[in-house]
């Protein structure tokens, strides 16, 4: 099958993409780039339209908003109180779960500029659906039936779940050294990750998204307890604690 890792950004010039073939537990890199423009999206849509190849899109972006926020804003008027506490308004159940279980706090979709990346991610998914003529629903089980499906992932949580420190690798100064160490630590899962160390960090992150996608396909990621709520808010698929690697390894 094919796994496409996407690291979402508000600007398509920073929207990282890797395309991998996944077979026998091995990820093989076929392409890496940023989407950049409609030409990049068209090439990706062509892959998604290839119904002969079962495809999973693993995308780093919130794909939904907190249910309490949606409920409040639907009836809110300027100046009125927003009754729920801030964390319930701005953080989804999946964000709270990742913080509690993995120890990594994702950005608040209800209050951070990550919302613009989420908006772009949803736009890209919509355009891929139209251009590929595939419905591309969200997957909730590794044996999803559609030929093409998508999941939400979070590279930092994937690193932590694999026993790796998730801080520093995006730094402008010493980020390259951190990415080099991360790629060495993940060489058994994605030997090609070292080829992305000197690329834009968005492309490197897209590679981590593909690894998270492989965890999902292998049944190693934790499913939501409340699937109905997750289908409204979105769910970050990350390796389950029962399969997590040992204590985090320093990469700097």
N, C-alpha and C positions, 0 to 999 in steps of 0.2 A: 504494500500500500504506500501512499504518499502522505507525508506530514509537512504542512506548510507552517512555518513559524512567522508570526507577524508582531513586530514591536510598534504599537500605534503611536502616532504623534499628530498634533494639530496640522502640521505642515507635511505634505507628502514627501518633501525632500529629506525628511528625517524619519520616514515611515519604513522601518527595517523589514526585510523579507528574506527568508531562506526557504529553499525547497529541498526536501530530503526524501529519499526512498527508505522505507522501513521494512526490514525483513529479517526474520530469525533473531530478533533482539538487537540488530545492528542498524544504526542510522548512517546513511550514505548521502553526503552532500551532492546536490545536483546544480544548485544555483544560489547565489547570494547577491543582494542589491538593496537599494531603497526604491520604493515605488516611483517617487519623483513626479510623475505626471500620468496622463491618461494612457500613454503607451505602455508604461509599466503595469498599470491596472489591466489593460487589455491582454497582456501576456499572461498575467495571473488568471484572468477569467478564462482564457483558453485552456489552461491546465484544469481548472475546476469543471469545465465543460466536457472533459475527457471522461466519459462515464465508464470506460473500461478500467479505470484506476480508482479504487476506493481512496478517498482523500479526507484527511482531518486538518482543519485550520485551527491552530492554537494561537490565540491572539492576546497580547498583553494590553488590556484596556478594560475598564469596567463596562459591562454591557447592559447594565440596568441601574436604577436609582433606588435608594432606601424606600421601602413601602410607607413608613410613617411620614416621610417628606412629601411623597406624592399625595397622600391622603390630606395632609394639612394644607398644602398649596392649592389644592383643588377648590377649597372654600375660603382661603385666607384673603383678607382685605388689608390694605396698607394701614399700619398702625396697630393692627390686632396682635395679640399674644400668640406665639407659637408654643403650645403647651408642652410637647415632649422635650426631654433633655437633649442637649446638643448631640451627644454621641448617637442617640437613637434617630435623630433627624438626618445626620450627615454620614453615618456609617451603616453599611449593610450587614446583615447577619454573617455573610461570608468574610467580611473584613474583621469582624469581632472574633470569628473562629480562627482565622489565620494568626491574629495577634495572640490569642489565648493558647493555641496549640503549637504553632510554629515559632512564635516569639517575634514576628515581624509585622509592623503596622503599615498597611497599605495607605495610600493617599485617600482622603475623604472625597468621594465623588460628589457629595452634596455641597462641598465648601471649597474645593481646591481647583486650580486651573487644569487638573487632570480631566475635568469635564469636557474641555475642548478636544482633547485627544480621544475621549470616549465618543464624542459627537462625530469626529472624523472616522473612527473605527466603524461606527454604525453606518455611516455614509458609504465607506468602502465595501462593507458586507452587502449593502443594498445594491450597489453598482455591480458587484460580482454576481449577485443573484440574477440581475437583469441580463447582463452580458453573457453569462454561462448558461442561462435558462435552467439553472438548478435552484431548488428552494433553499438550500444551505441552512437548515434549522440548527439550533443548538443541540448538541449531543448530551445525553444524560446517562448513557451506559456505553462501555467500550464496544459492544456489538451493535452499534447504531445501524439502522436499516438503510437510510439514504446513502447514495453514493458519495455525497459530500456533506460534511457537517462541521460545526465550529464549536470550540470551547473557549472559555476565558482562563487565562493562566497569569502567573505573577513570577517573573524570573527570580526576584530576590528571595521569595519563599521557596522556590525550587532549589536554589543554592543552599539555603539553610537546611532544607530537608535532606540534602545530599551531604551534609556535614561540612559545608563550606561557608565562610564568612561572606556576607553579601554587601559589605561596605567597602568603599574605596575604588572599586573597579571602573567607576565612571569618572573618576577625578581627572582633571585636565593634566595635572603634573605627573603623578605616578600611577595613573590608571592602567597604562599599558603593562607595567610589571604585574599588577594585580590580575589583569586579564590573562597574562601569560601563565601565571600560577594556577588560575582557575582552569584554563584549557588543559594543563598538564594533569590536574586532578581528575578531570572528566574525560581523559583521553580514551579510556576503555569504552565509554558510551558514545563519544562523538570525537573521534581522532582528528577530524577536520576543523574542530573549533580553533586550533592554533593558527589556522589560515586566516581567521577573522580578527585576530588580536589587534592588528594595525589598521583595520577598517573602522568605519564609523561605529561608535559604541552601540548605535541603534541596530546595526546588523549583527553584532555580537549578541545583543539581547534577543534578537530574533532566533539565533541559534539556541539560546537557553529555552526559548518558548518551544522549540521543536523537541527538546529533551523532556519538557513537561508534557508535551503531547504524547511522547512515547510512554511515559509513566501512566498516562490515562489509558492508552490502548492496552497496556499490560495489566490493567486492573489494580494498579498500585496507588491510585489517588483516592482520597476520601470523598465520598458522596455526601450530599446534604441530608440532614435528618428530616427537614421539612422541604420536600421537593417542590411543593406548590409555591411556597414563598421564594425559593431559589429561582423558579421559573419567572417570577416577577422581578426580582432584584438582580439576578445573575449569581453565579457561583464560581469561585476560584478553585480550579482543579490543581491540587498539589499532592505530592506523595504523602500517603498516610503515615502517622506516627509509628505504626507497627512495622513499617518498611524503611523508616528514616535511618540514615547512616549515623555513625557515632558522633561524638562532640565536634562542634564546628572547628574546621581547620583554618588557621590564619593564612591569608594569601598575600600579605604584605610583609 
